[in-house]
Amino acid sequence: MQTAVFKSYENGFYTFLFNNGGEMVFEEVHPRVLKQFDLQNDDTLIDQTFRVSFVEVYDDLDEDYLAYRIESMKLPL
């Protein structure tokens, strides 16, 4: 898991800033995560730090397609 700060949700994209200074935009979030954290509607989660794990998602029919999906999110200890 990596540490990242949730920056925004806009037009179906979730933006996080990682502790190495890199920004990542996620197109997908596992439904279990969205059940725990309402990233789309809860403004109190903006600028909150999380421990995040994610995977790359490929489309077998479109070799140019690559998306990132958040698999797990936890508040840091």
URSUL-V729822 format. One record per backbone hydrogen bond with DSSP energy under -1.0 kcal/mol. CO is the residue of the C=O (numbers start at 1). NH is the residue of the N-H. Records with the same first field share a line. If there is no record, write none. Layout:
BEGIN
CO=NH / NH
END
This chain:
BEGIN
2=52
3=19
4=50
5=17
6=47
8=15
10=13
13=10
14=26
15=7 / 8
16=24
17=5
18=21
22=18
24=16
26=14
28=70
30=33 / 34
31=35
32=36
33=37
37=39
38=42
41=43
42=45
43=46
45=48
48=6
50=4
51=74
52=2
53=71 / 72
55=69
57=67
62=65
67=57
68=27 / 28
69=55
70=30
72=53
74=51
END
